[in-house]
């Protein structure tokens, strides 16, 4: 998550610097490369975070289902 936030900050900062246009052609090309790489890392990190949230929700549902099945089995045994 830290890498994702850092990548977003770098991407925004480098984009703002490019829009201002105060750099030579070579520096602008390097900054454009930095923007592309940091944007890639930011997208990758956001996808990883989203998938981790989905996985966590699925794991929580699985645990709740196991608990309810155990309780149901215990009630049937006691009857």
N, C-alpha and C positions, 0 to 999 in steps of 0.2 A: 504494500500500500504506500509505503514511503517512496519507493521508486516511481510509482504512478504519479503521486503528487509532485515530486521533483520534476518528472518529465513534463507534466502539464505546465509547471512554472517556467521551465526552460523554453518550451514551445511558445508560450504566450510572450515571454520576454524577447525571444529572437524574432518572432513575427512583428512585434511592435518596432524593433530596431530596423527590420527590413522595410517596413512601411515608411518610416521616417526617411530612408534613403540617404543616409549620411556616410555611406561606406563606398569604397572602391568596388569595382566589378568582382575582383577576386574575393574580397571580404564578404560581399553580398552572396556569392555562390557558396562560400563556406557556411555562412549563416543559414542559407536555404537548406543545405545538407543537414545542419544541426536541427532545424525545424522538422524536417522529414523524419529523422531518426528519433527525435524525442516524441513526435506525434505517434510513431509506430509503437514505442515503448508505452506511451500513455494508453493507447487503444488496447494493447495487449494486457496491461495491468487492469484496466476496467473490465475487460472480458473475464479475466481470472477472478476478480472480486465478485462479479455477477455469478459465475459458475460456483464459486465457494458458497455464496448465499443460497443458491438453489440446492446444492448438496447438503448444506446444514439443515435446510427445511425438510428435505427428504429423510434425512437421518432422524430428525425429531419425530416425524410422523411414524417412522418404522418403530422407534422405541415406544411411542404411545400405543401403537397397535399391539406390540408384544405385551405391554403391561395390561392392557384391557383383555387380551387373550388369557393371560395368567389368572386374572381376577375371575373371568368367566369360568375357567377350568376349576378354580378353587371353589366357586359357588356350586358348581355341578357336583363336585366331590362331597361337599358338606350336605347335600340333599339326599 
